[in-house]
């Protein structure tokens, strides 16, 4: 996807967020219920090389 911000164009590749389903149990008005609660898996990020005012650094 190509985006533009302040006349600067750049490419973005969105990543999918993987989630697993888990259930929390609770009681509502005396009845036990299962409440689905999604749990997101942590994503790993690769180091990026950035440039700010001519200085290149890596995060």
N, C-alpha and C positions, 0 to 999 in steps of 0.2 A: 504494500500500500504506500502510495506517495503522499506525503504531507508537506504543507508549506507553513512556515511561521516567520513573520517579518521579512517576507520576500526570499527566504532561504528554503530551498527544497531539500528533502531528505527521504530516504526509504526506511520503512518500518516493517519488520517481519514479526507480527504478533505471535506469541506463544500460547499454546493451550494450557490451561490450568487443570491438572489432573486432581480429582477429588475422590475420596472413598467414602462410602456411606457408613455411618455408625449410628447407633440408636441410644438415646438417653431414655430412661424410664421415669415416669412420674405418676402422680395420683391427681386426678381432676375430678372433683365432686365424688370422691370415694371409689372411682374406677381407675384401675391401672392402665396407663397408656404408654405407647412407645413413640418417642418424638425423634424423627430423623434429623441428624445433625451432620452436615458434610464436613469432612476434615481434609484440608488441602495439604498435599505433599510438598515439602520444601523443594525449591528449585535451586539448581546449581548455576552460578553465573561465571562466565569466562571473563578474564581480565580485559578491560577496555583501555585503549590508548586515547586520551583526550588532549585537547589543546586549548589553552586559555591565555589570551594576549601574547601569543607566540611561544609560550612555554608548554612543552609536551610532558604529560605525566600519565601514570597508569593507576587505575583503581581496581 
